[in-house]
Amino acid sequence: MKVIICGAGQVGWQIARHLSGENNDVTVVDFNADLVRRATDTLDVQGIVGFASYPDVLARAGARDADMIIAATHSDEVNMVTCQVAHSVFSVPRKIARLRSQSYLDAIYADLYRRDHMPIDVVISPEKEVAEAALQRLAAPATFDAESFMDGQSQLLGIVLDADCPVLNTSLRQLSELFSTLRATVVGVRRNERLFAPEASDQLFAGDRIYVFTHNDDLTRTLDIFGKTTRKQERVVIVGGGNVGLAVATALEARVDRMRAKVVEKNRTRAEKAADALERTIVLNGDGMDIDILMEAGIDRADAVLCVTDDDKTNLLVAVRAKQAGCPMAIALVNDPTLVPLMDALDIDAFINPRATTVSSILRHIRHGRVRSIYSIGDAEAEVIEAQVLSTSPLAGRLIREIDFPEGVLVGAVMKGDKVVKPTGDLRMEEGDVVAIFSMAKDVPEVGRLLQVSVDFF
């Protein structure tokens, strides 16, 4: 497949990394020569320096015979015009655009993206993706990461193992024997900053950050086994009243249980806009770094604080201040992946990486139709791939223990019909089954071969 990626920032680079690693013909376009050079020096891609919306630049990038164009520059307008030019001038079959401005996304302009108006096949909204990720974190307060799979029946949870975790120094094989009816599988472990797929003989230690698949019905029991208690979230303080904070507050107002939220926004204009848009949520105009403002928002009585300003360092510092004031859970929006190792030292419970959520969303739309979902772990270190088993797949008709998976790959869950089951070695994979696979980045191409999705993406 021939793909043109417009924008060589973190999102564009990560998408290029995934696609070039799967033997696709990838060209990266950006007006910043340094970013293009970084991509061509570190990845097996071609690079073009220039403005992505210019027809001559797209022609040099090979748009005449491209299968797909992904417009992920920092400008909504450039992304839209790029898709229009790709359609009108070069007849590129599939066009994906990243759009940030809420004005373009509002329902009143919904028909803008019809092919006869603005020919964009898929619109990706980073703010929408981040807001959904924030709601996932709030729904699972004992975890640092959470994502739904299998039509919402299964969850991937990120759990930090504390010193009082009751199953420390226990091998995963023993855990399976002790809790044989528990539909939960540990698929990834981060230890000493290294992420790996564990073997059955591996033990779990204090400080490990594990990724575990669990059936929704077994979620509370799974958290209890790993030493985590669940408590109902009733009050949340949202620091940052921009698109993300407003989207989260709006979603919370629409919930049946009506979680009470307060929003703190430093910019007066944004604060007034948020106050006008929200019905029951109190909006305070002030600096989230100011402890007096946080106390006025009730941070000492809140169940969680969600820090989603447009500045990473502000988010981290506000999260620390909120924890010191007595808030039991702090979630921070962090764009810079190099800051993530500070989470533990700063006692921040969970983080949201906008780039990772955007990359996951784009990958989900460019994979083969049999791939139902893709979730990127960490700094694109691993992926969780949910896909349907084809009749021609090497998986079909074989027991899981008979399948030659790479060492960095583990099956997290299997859905047969509408029932999610635990993936034991004696479970036979059949055509039509849906499987969720954890894979280290280097093993993704082999997973694609097993699923037969690595060549033909759409």
GUDRENBA-192128 format. One record per residue (C-alpha): residue number from 1; x, y, z. Coordinates in Angstrom, 3 decimals. Each point is the difference from the previous one (the first is absolute). Example, Ala and Ser with C-alpha at 12.3 -4.5 7.8 and 13.67 -1.06 7.14 Angstrom:
pos / x / y / z
1 / 12.300 / -4.500 / 7.800;
2 / 1.370 / 3.440 / -0.660;
***
This chain:
pos / x / y / z
1 / 0.000 / 0.000 / 0.000;
2 / 1.283 / 3.461 / -0.888;
3 / -0.686 / 2.575 / 2.711;
4 / 0.782 / 3.719 / 0.224;
5 / 0.191 / 1.398 / 3.530;
6 / -0.249 / 3.777 / 0.206;
7 / 1.556 / 1.315 / 3.198;
8 / 3.183 / -1.451 / 1.482;
9 / -0.681 / 0.873 / 3.639;
10 / -0.424 / -2.642 / 2.682;
11 / -3.291 / -1.325 / -1.381;
12 / 1.183 / -0.105 / -3.602;
13 / 3.310 / -1.577 / 1.019;
14 / -1.705 / -2.728 / 2.038;
15 / -2.421 / -0.834 / -2.826;
16 / 2.912 / -0.109 / -2.447;
17 / 1.885 / -2.261 / 2.383;
18 / -2.875 / -2.474 / 0.183;
19 / -0.748 / -0.076 / -3.719;
20 / 3.588 / -0.054 / -1.257;
21 / 0.742 / -2.866 / 2.380;
22 / -2.696 / -2.022 / -1.774;
23 / 1.573 / 0.348 / -3.444;
24 / -2.214 / 2.799 / -1.264;
25 / 1.291 / 2.679 / -2.359;
26 / -0.091 / 3.098 / 2.232;
27 / 0.799 / 3.610 / -0.888;
28 / 0.100 / 2.713 / 2.666;
29 / -0.691 / 3.652 / -0.892;
30 / 0.748 / 3.001 / 2.222;
31 / 1.186 / 3.569 / -0.526;
32 / 2.486 / -0.478 / 2.867;
33 / 3.119 / -1.507 / -1.542;
34 / 1.332 / -1.137 / 3.384;
35 / -3.120 / -2.067 / 0.695;
36 / 0.140 / -1.570 / -3.456;
37 / 3.680 / -0.813 / 0.506;
38 / -0.751 / -1.618 / 3.356;
39 / -2.619 / -2.216 / -1.643;
40 / 2.203 / -1.054 / -2.911;
41 / 3.011 / -0.587 / 2.268;
42 / -1.851 / -2.203 / 2.488;
43 / -2.649 / -1.684 / -2.161;
44 / -0.194 / -1.761 / -3.341;
45 / -1.970 / 2.833 / -1.608;
46 / 0.408 / 2.607 / -2.707;
47 / -0.128 / 3.673 / 0.924;
48 / -1.238 / 3.108 / -1.801;
49 / 0.538 / 3.519 / 1.352;
50 / -2.852 / 2.356 / -0.835;
51 / -3.564 / 1.045 / 0.809;
52 / -2.244 / -3.064 / -0.085;
53 / -2.959 / 1.834 / -1.562;
54 / 1.970 / 1.098 / -3.079;
55 / -0.818 / -2.147 / -3.056;
56 / 3.610 / -0.016 / -1.223;
57 / 1.209 / -1.209 / 3.409;
58 / -2.570 / -2.811 / 0.034;
59 / 0.994 / -0.893 / -3.559;
60 / 3.646 / -0.325 / 1.072;
61 / -1.176 / -2.189 / 2.899;
62 / -1.633 / -2.404 / -2.474;
63 / -3.667 / 0.928 / 0.457;
64 / -0.892 / -1.131 / -3.529;
65 / 0.203 / -3.660 / 1.000;
66 / -0.441 / 0.251 / 3.777;
67 / -2.527 / -2.236 / 1.761;
68 / -0.453 / 2.238 / 3.031;
69 / 0.876 / 3.411 / 1.352;
70 / 0.102 / 0.837 / 3.711;
71 / -0.090 / 3.739 / 0.711;
72 / 1.342 / 0.517 / 3.521;
73 / 1.670 / 3.404 / -0.144;
74 / -0.532 / 2.543 / 2.789;
75 / -2.457 / 1.990 / -2.143;
76 / -3.623 / -1.105 / -0.445;
77 / -0.290 / 2.098 / -3.131;
78 / 3.109 / -1.522 / -1.589;
79 / -1.297 / -3.479 / 0.822;
80 / -3.379 / 0.704 / -1.613;
81 / 1.463 / 1.609 / -3.117;
82 / 2.504 / -2.859 / -0.292;
83 / -2.856 / -2.512 / -0.095;
84 / -1.890 / 2.131 / -2.533;
85 / 3.019 / 0.238 / -2.307;
86 / 0.737 / -3.706 / 0.417;
87 / -3.576 / -0.761 / -1.056;
88 / -0.576 / 2.558 / -2.747;
89 / 3.432 / 0.005 / -1.655;
90 / 1.383 / -3.488 / 0.696;
91 / -3.081 / -2.152 / 0.761;
92 / 1.609 / -1.529 / 3.099;
93 / -2.482 / -2.701 / 1.129;
94 / 0.186 / 0.471 / 3.797;
95 / 0.573 / 3.208 / 1.936;
96 / 0.353 / 0.458 / 3.771;
97 / 0.252 / 3.403 / 1.668;
98 / 0.768 / 1.070 / 3.549;
99 / -2.203 / 2.950 / 0.980;
100 / 0.224 / 1.849 / 3.305;
101 / -2.380 / 2.944 / -0.252;
102 / -3.374 / -0.689 / 1.548;
103 / -1.607 / 2.270 / -2.588;
104 / 0.822 / -2.530 / -2.703;
105 / -1.255 / -2.858 / 2.129;
106 / -3.330 / 1.367 / 1.198;
107 / -3.075 / -1.802 / -1.235;
108 / -1.202 / 3.066 / -1.928;
109 / 2.854 / -0.625 / -2.453;
110 / -0.411 / -3.785 / -0.057;
111 / -0.706 / -0.190 / -3.739;
112 / 3.139 / 2.036 / -0.777;
113 / 1.942 / -3.217 / -0.373;
114 / -2.218 / -1.569 / -2.657;
115 / 2.081 / -0.927 / -3.027;
116 / -1.610 / 2.676 / -2.173;
117 / 0.874 / 2.712 / 2.541;
118 / 3.153 / -0.784 / 1.956;
119 / 1.194 / -3.486 / -0.977;
120 / 1.376 / -1.305 / 3.294;
121 / -0.695 / -3.670 / 0.664;
122 / 0.996 / 0.030 / 3.670;
123 / 0.227 / 2.982 / 2.364;
124 / 2.172 / -0.462 / 3.101;
125 / -0.565 / 2.406 / 2.898;
126 / 2.867 / -0.118 / 2.543;
127 / -2.089 / 1.881 / 2.562;
128 / -2.874 / -2.494 / -0.346;
129 / 2.390 / -2.951 / 0.305;
130 / 1.661 / 1.516 / 3.088;
131 / -3.363 / 0.782 / 1.625;
132 / -1.090 / -3.614 / -0.478;
133 / 3.305 / -1.200 / 1.468;
134 / -0.494 / 2.286 / 3.011;
135 / -3.471 / -1.417 / 0.604;
136 / 1.478 / -3.514 / -0.180;
137 / 2.551 / 0.928 / 2.682;
138 / -2.694 / 1.463 / 2.243;
139 / -2.074 / -3.158 / -0.418;
140 / 2.900 / -2.149 / 1.247;
141 / 1.526 / 2.056 / 2.833;
142 / 2.297 / -2.767 / 1.275;
143 / 1.850 / -0.223 / -3.334;
144 / 2.470 / 2.149 / -1.921;
145 / -1.343 / -1.133 / -3.383;
146 / -3.311 / -1.417 / -1.226;
147 / -1.442 / -0.901 / -3.390;
148 / -3.099 / -1.958 / -1.050;
149 / 0.023 / -2.934 / -2.416;
150 / -2.350 / -2.763 / -1.177;
151 / -3.071 / 2.231 / -0.426;
152 / 0.568 / 1.414 / 3.483;
153 / -0.007 / -3.416 / 1.693;
154 / 3.741 / -0.050 / 0.719;
155 / 2.410 / 2.581 / 1.415;
156 / 3.739 / 0.494 / -0.296;
157 / 1.111 / 1.411 / 3.366;
158 / 3.327 / 1.520 / 0.988;
159 / 0.705 / -0.733 / 3.680;
160 / 2.922 / 1.040 / 2.209;
161 / 0.890 / -2.757 / 2.480;
162 / 0.538 / 1.412 / 3.493;
163 / 2.042 / -1.566 / 2.792;
164 / -3.183 / -1.334 / 1.616;
165 / -1.220 / -1.771 / -3.163;
166 / -1.044 / -3.504 / 1.153;
167 / 1.390 / -1.845 / -3.042;
168 / 3.563 / 1.343 / -0.066;
169 / 2.763 / -2.545 / -0.673;
170 / -2.588 / -2.320 / -1.509;
171 / 0.534 / -1.394 / -3.492;
172 / -2.658 / 0.593 / -2.630;
173 / -0.438 / -3.769 / -0.329;
174 / -0.812 / -0.218 / 3.709;
175 / -2.415 / 2.905 / -0.291;
176 / -1.900 / -1.840 / -2.739;
177 / -0.202 / -3.093 / 2.200;
178 / -1.066 / 1.928 / 3.123;
179 / -2.690 / 1.974 / -1.820;
180 / -1.051 / -2.484 / -2.677;
181 / -3.464 / 1.533 / -0.465;
182 / 1.299 / 3.572 / -0.321;
183 / -0.246 / 1.296 / -3.550;
184 / 3.141 / 2.134 / 0.202;
185 / 3.373 / -0.254 / -1.748;
186 / 3.192 / 1.989 / 0.636;
187 / 1.337 / 0.871 / -3.455;
188 / 2.642 / 2.662 / 0.699;
189 / 2.358 / 1.051 / 2.780;
190 / 2.065 / 3.174 / 0.279;
191 / 2.941 / -0.426 / 2.361;
192 / 2.932 / 2.396 / 0.339;
193 / -1.378 / 2.020 / -2.918;
194 / -0.009 / -3.072 / -2.297;
195 / -3.245 / -1.390 / -1.410;
196 / -0.206 / -3.715 / -0.800;
197 / -2.495 / -2.807 / -0.551;
198 / 0.392 / -2.335 / 3.011;
199 / 0.412 / -3.777 / -0.062;
200 / -2.009 / -2.380 / 2.200;
201 / 2.995 / -0.434 / 2.324;
202 / 0.460 / 3.744 / 0.570;
203 / -0.807 / 1.400 / 3.432;
204 / -1.509 / 3.374 / 0.860;
205 / 1.826 / 2.478 / 2.246;
206 / -0.807 / 3.221 / 1.836;
207 / 0.288 / 2.974 / -2.328;
208 / -0.923 / -1.979 / -3.114;
209 / -2.468 / 1.721 / -2.302;
210 / -2.035 / -2.786 / -1.535;
211 / -2.517 / -0.139 / -2.839;
212 / -2.775 / -2.507 / 0.598;
213 / -3.010 / -0.997 / -2.089;
214 / -3.120 / -0.704 / 2.035;
215 / -3.637 / -0.723 / -0.676;
216 / -2.232 / 2.844 / 1.183;
217 / -1.827 / -2.341 / 2.387;
218 / 3.340 / -0.887 / 1.628;
219 / 1.388 / 3.543 / 0.122;
220 / -0.549 / 0.634 / 3.717;
221 / 1.352 / -3.428 / 0.935;
222 / 3.063 / 0.522 / -2.223;
223 / 0.796 / 3.335 / 1.618;
224 / -0.455 / -1.546 / 3.453;
225 / 2.431 / -2.837 / -0.803;
226 / 2.633 / 2.546 / -1.004;
227 / -0.563 / 2.020 / 3.175;
228 / -2.219 / 2.760 / -1.372;
229 / -3.320 / 1.089 / 1.466;
230 / -2.675 / 1.694 / -2.061;
231 / -1.920 / 3.004 / 1.211;
232 / -2.764 / 1.931 / -1.648;
233 / 1.076 / 3.297 / -1.546;
234 / -2.438 / 2.731 / 1.028;
235 / 1.981 / 3.252 / -0.180;
236 / 2.632 / 1.011 / -2.539;
237 / 1.914 / 3.229 / -0.555;
238 / 0.996 / 0.701 / -3.609;
239 / 2.910 / 2.411 / -0.397;
240 / -0.097 / 1.353 / -3.538;
241 / -3.208 / 1.178 / -1.662;
242 / 1.075 / -0.349 / -3.624;
243 / -1.432 / -2.494 / -2.489;
244 / 1.100 / -3.054 / 2.004;
245 / -1.164 / 1.235 / 3.398;
246 / -3.293 / 1.235 / -1.449;
247 / -0.616 / -3.322 / -1.779;
248 / 0.621 / -1.959 / 3.212;
249 / -2.224 / 2.289 / 2.077;
250 / -2.784 / -0.233 / -2.605;
251 / 0.221 / -3.804 / -0.011;
252 / -0.111 / -0.098 / 3.801;
253 / -3.133 / 2.168 / 0.020;
254 / -1.680 / -2.458 / -2.356;
255 / 0.707 / -3.034 / 2.200;
256 / -2.832 / -1.611 / 1.914;
257 / 1.923 / 0.012 / 3.288;
258 / 0.775 / 3.708 / -0.507;
259 / 3.525 / 0.215 / 1.333;
260 / 0.481 / 3.505 / 1.381;
261 / 2.732 / 1.957 / -1.748;
262 / 1.619 / 3.393 / 0.360;
263 / 2.157 / 1.580 / -2.689;
264 / 2.931 / 2.338 / 0.616;
265 / 1.106 / 2.073 / -3.008;
266 / 2.630 / 2.753 / 0.054;
267 / -1.058 / 1.721 / -3.240;
268 / -3.085 / 2.133 / 0.628;
269 / -1.397 / -0.318 / -3.534;
270 / 0.271 / -3.799 / 0.065;
271 / -1.477 / -0.083 / 3.508;
272 / -3.020 / 2.015 / -1.126;
273 / -0.440 / -2.217 / -3.050;
274 / 0.096 / -3.113 / 2.188;
275 / -2.466 / 1.518 / 2.487;
276 / -2.435 / 0.778 / -2.832;
277 / 0.267 / -3.523 / -1.426;
278 / -0.437 / -1.853 / 3.305;
279 / -3.253 / -0.191 / 1.957;
280 / 0.789 / -1.389 / 3.469;
281 / 3.795 / 0.230 / 0.107;
282 / 1.588 / 2.865 / 1.942;
283 / 2.784 / 1.754 / -1.944;
284 / 2.627 / 1.983 / 1.918;
285 / 2.164 / 2.563 / -1.759;
286 / 3.436 / -0.353 / 1.564;
287 / 3.423 / -1.601 / -0.112;
288 / 0.007 / -3.711 / 0.850;
289 / 3.462 / 0.482 / 1.488;
290 / -1.556 / 2.230 / 2.683;
291 / -0.785 / -2.150 / 3.039;
292 / -2.716 / 2.456 / 1.069;
293 / -1.821 / -0.543 / -3.309;
294 / 0.357 / -3.764 / 0.364;
295 / -1.399 / 0.137 / 3.536;
296 / -2.887 / 2.140 / -1.236;
297 / -0.668 / -2.744 / -2.556;
298 / -0.088 / -2.513 / 2.864;
299 / 3.154 / -1.882 / -0.886;
300 / 0.292 / -1.349 / 3.556;
301 / -3.430 / -1.643 / -0.329;
302 / 0.326 / -1.122 / -3.631;
303 / 0.391 / -3.661 / -0.992;
304 / 2.200 / 0.903 / -2.976;
305 / 1.706 / 2.891 / -1.746;
306 / 0.364 / 0.050 / -3.783;
307 / 2.752 / 2.354 / -1.216;
308 / -0.527 / 0.718 / -3.712;
309 / 1.485 / 3.432 / -0.700;
310 / 2.109 / 0.510 / -3.129;
311 / 3.254 / -0.028 / 2.007;
312 / 1.551 / -3.290 / 1.182;
313 / 1.939 / 1.495 / 2.897;
314 / -3.054 / 1.848 / 1.283;
315 / -1.964 / -3.248 / -0.086;
316 / 2.695 / -1.834 / 1.973;
317 / 0.393 / 2.723 / 2.610;
318 / -3.749 / 0.448 / 0.484;
319 / -0.361 / -3.767 / 0.408;
320 / 2.718 / -0.008 / 2.690;
321 / -1.580 / 2.957 / 1.811;
322 / -3.427 / -1.652 / -0.099;
323 / 1.391 / -3.216 / 1.494;
324 / 1.707 / 1.975 / 2.764;
325 / -3.333 / 1.690 / 0.731;
326 / -1.647 / -3.373 / 0.579;
327 / -1.398 / -1.031 / -3.383;
328 / 0.411 / -3.806 / -0.229;
329 / 0.321 / -0.273 / -3.786;
330 / 1.815 / 2.217 / -2.502;
331 / -0.100 / -0.396 / -3.800;
332 / 2.256 / 2.159 / -2.173;
333 / 0.029 / 0.693 / -3.730;
334 / 3.605 / -0.424 / -1.162;
335 / 1.087 / 0.585 / -3.608;
336 / 3.719 / -0.562 / 0.573;
337 / 0.655 / -3.754 / 0.470;
338 / 3.357 / 0.740 / 1.669;
339 / -1.927 / 1.398 / 2.990;
340 / -1.913 / -3.240 / 0.599;
341 / 2.739 / -1.566 / 2.206;
342 / -0.627 / 2.859 / 2.462;
343 / -3.518 / -1.294 / 0.725;
344 / 1.043 / -2.363 / 2.772;
345 / 2.415 / 2.442 / 1.622;
346 / -2.679 / 2.705 / 0.041;
347 / -2.707 / -2.394 / 1.263;
348 / -2.227 / 0.669 / -3.012;
349 / -2.429 / -2.858 / -0.498;
350 / -0.633 / 0.041 / -3.747;
351 / 0.917 / 1.900 / -3.127;
352 / -1.494 / 0.508 / -3.437;
353 / 2.233 / 0.315 / -3.051;
354 / -1.930 / 1.842 / -2.761;
355 / 2.402 / -1.178 / -2.674;
356 / -0.405 / -3.644 / 1.002;
357 / -3.800 / 0.271 / -0.074;
358 / 0.091 / 1.728 / -3.392;
359 / 2.430 / -2.564 / -1.440;
360 / -2.205 / -2.841 / 1.273;
361 / -3.065 / 1.586 / -1.591;
362 / 1.700 / 0.510 / -3.371;
363 / 1.396 / -3.542 / -0.005;
364 / -3.472 / -1.331 / 0.753;
365 / -1.293 / 1.654 / -3.168;
366 / 2.764 / -1.056 / -2.377;
367 / 0.226 / -3.675 / 0.862;
368 / -1.851 / -2.745 / -1.845;
369 / -3.727 / -0.185 / 0.655;
370 / 0.441 / -3.175 / 2.060;
371 / 1.991 / 2.003 / 2.545;
372 / -2.558 / 1.444 / 2.385;
373 / 2.216 / 2.023 / 2.316;
374 / 3.615 / 0.963 / 0.635;
375 / 1.389 / 1.544 / 3.175;
376 / 3.536 / 1.348 / 0.282;
377 / 1.859 / -0.683 / 3.261;
378 / 2.571 / 2.440 / 1.392;
379 / 2.127 / 1.857 / -2.526;
380 / -1.138 / -2.372 / -2.791;
381 / 1.905 / -2.790 / 1.772;
382 / -2.818 / -2.498 / -0.446;
383 / -3.458 / -0.386 / -1.494;
384 / -3.176 / -1.767 / 0.968;
385 / -1.723 / -1.209 / -3.158;
386 / -3.589 / -1.230 / -0.033;
387 / -0.855 / -1.908 / -3.166;
388 / -2.283 / -2.633 / -1.403;
389 / 1.520 / -3.372 / -0.906;
390 / -0.283 / -0.757 / -3.721;
391 / -0.506 / -3.502 / -1.394;
392 / 3.372 / 0.256 / -1.756;
393 / 1.853 / 1.225 / 3.108;
394 / 2.682 / -2.280 / 1.511;
395 / -1.913 / 0.441 / 3.282;
396 / -3.214 / -1.631 / -1.227;
397 / -0.653 / -3.546 / 1.209;
398 / 3.015 / -0.156 / 2.328;
399 / 0.390 / -0.111 / 3.759;
400 / 1.653 / 3.111 / 1.435;
401 / 2.913 / -2.081 / 1.342;
402 / 0.614 / -1.317 / -3.530;
403 / 0.399 / 3.463 / -1.521;
404 / 3.580 / 1.226 / -0.405;
405 / -0.363 / 3.510 / 1.397;
406 / 3.138 / 2.177 / 0.289;
407 / 1.321 / 0.421 / 3.554;
408 / -1.291 / 3.586 / 0.126;
409 / -3.593 / -1.028 / -0.721;
410 / -2.773 / -1.160 / 2.350;
411 / -3.718 / -0.615 / -0.519;
412 / -2.018 / 2.074 / 2.457;
413 / -3.589 / -1.002 / -0.743;
414 / -2.102 / -1.943 / -2.494;
415 / -3.631 / 0.589 / -0.916;
416 / -1.994 / -2.929 / -1.384;
417 / -3.340 / 1.206 / -1.269;
418 / -1.030 / 2.550 / 2.608;
419 / 1.849 / -1.650 / 2.907;
420 / 3.471 / 1.068 / 1.162;
421 / 2.149 / -2.859 / 1.323;
422 / 3.416 / -0.311 / 1.603;
423 / 2.717 / -1.048 / -2.495;
424 / 1.404 / -3.268 / 1.403;
425 / 2.418 / -2.263 / -1.860;
426 / -2.782 / -2.504 / -0.684;
427 / -2.308 / 2.553 / -1.606;
428 / -0.491 / -0.588 / -3.725;
429 / -0.142 / 3.051 / -2.250;
430 / -2.721 / -0.144 / -2.649;
431 / -0.982 / 2.053 / -3.027;
432 / -2.040 / 3.003 / 1.107;
433 / 1.463 / 0.130 / 3.516;
434 / 1.176 / 3.423 / 1.138;
435 / 3.425 / 0.056 / 1.634;
436 / 1.782 / 2.764 / 1.940;
437 / 3.782 / -0.306 / -0.298;
438 / 2.693 / 1.898 / 1.926;
439 / 3.095 / 0.392 / -2.180;
440 / 3.315 / 1.751 / 0.458;
441 / 0.628 / 2.418 / -2.884;
442 / 2.644 / -2.174 / -1.648;
443 / -2.422 / -2.936 / -0.193;
444 / -2.966 / 1.875 / -1.504;
445 / 0.859 / -1.048 / -3.592;
446 / -0.025 / -3.666 / 1.039;
447 / -3.354 / 0.488 / 1.737;
448 / -1.235 / 1.545 / -3.233;
449 / 1.155 / -3.114 / -1.855;
450 / -1.854 / -2.258 / 2.439;
451 / -3.122 / 2.112 / -0.365;
452 / 0.637 / 0.477 / -3.713;
453 / -0.386 / 3.777 / 0.190;
454 / 3.518 / 1.323 / -0.565;
455 / -0.163 / 0.378 / -3.805;
456 / -3.520 / 1.030 / -0.996;
457 / -1.198 / 2.647 / 2.428;
458 / -3.320 / 1.005 / -1.502;
***
